[in-house]
Amino acid sequence: MTGARRLQVPARLWAVLALALVVAAGLWLAMPEAPPDDGPPALLLAGLAATVLLAAASVQQVAALDGHRALGTLTAALFGLWVVFFWQVGVVLFDVPRVLLPAPSHILQAMLDRWDVLAGDFVQTVLKAVLVGWLLGCALGFGVGVAIDRAPFLQRGLLPLASLTSTVPLVAVAPIAVMWFGFEWPSKAAVVVLMTFFPMLVSTLAGLAAAGRIERELMHSYAAGYGRTLLDLRLPCAMPFIFSALKVNATLALIGAIVAEFFGSPTVGLGFRISTEAARMNMALVWGAIVVASVTGSLAYALLVQLERRVAFWHPSVRAAVA
């Protein structure tokens, strides 16, 4: 199998990585504790430019490797590490104010100092509002999609009404949800349901229509009813479409819940934390909350990708991605 082949790393890549790490370490050690008044020294700027070129070369050569599925993750991780490194160096070297852009070290320190606060925000926003709203919105969109497919006359009535849910501005519906469901997480979950319903509905209808005509006629020749055809043929064909909606909705749900918390929430939640700490100019904790939300969204997307590979492993699109 392709994933089982032994990875061959060229010597040139090891040389570029070693040289990049040496130059980066030298640049780090040469960093002044306080930036000089007349700007960064020319030698440090030259070292920074050399490190940028070596970092770009290392990422490019790792991305060019072939033979293992983990290379994509390795390339992304290497690129992310270089971004964080240059972020730290650039902020310190050019004396960027913390209000504009705090250094990664300051963000990490703020996250460690206030980890209990961020943990409570994570539970309130992700485990309550996002998870419940995502599950309900996706389930509702899937159910309505199957109902419309089963009774085509509903498409002329329900589908136009359902499309309206995707046109309602989030900033308009969030205060209404707070008035209806209160300041706690159910109002944010309601906003998430509204945001995730229509993408799942459209994807379900497209997936159910993806089954070929010959396959449908074959099921009809076997005297299979709608339910048997749905379970044995049409739902398996719709799985890639459904998982695409699940992945899109995972990020939409997180964004919707965080934005909804700007319009009324208890004293906990990622959106509440971002808004209140930004008003206090505590930008390190603001970025800490952003990091928590970003990592959560990335992990949710990665988990859904792995689940799709196991559920729809037979589909050509999944087989091509695995290969």
Buried (B, 14 or more C-beta within 10 A) or exposed (E): EEEEEEEEEEEEBEEBBEBBBEBBEEBBEEBEEEBEEEEBBEEBEEBBEBBBEBBEBBBEBBBEBEEBEEBEEBBBEBBEEBEBBBBBBBBBBEEBEBEEBBBBBBBBBBBEEBEEBBEBBBEBBBEBBBBBBBBBBBBBBBEBBBBBBEEEEEBEEBBEEBEEBEEBEBEEBBBBBBEEBEBBBBBBBBBBBBBBBBBBBBBBBBBBEBBEEEBBEEBEEEEBEEEEBBEEBBBBBBBBBBBBBBBBBBBBBBBBBBBBBBBBBEEBBBBBBBBBBBEEEBBBBBBBBBBBBEEBBEEBBEEBEEEBBEBBEEBEEBEEEEE
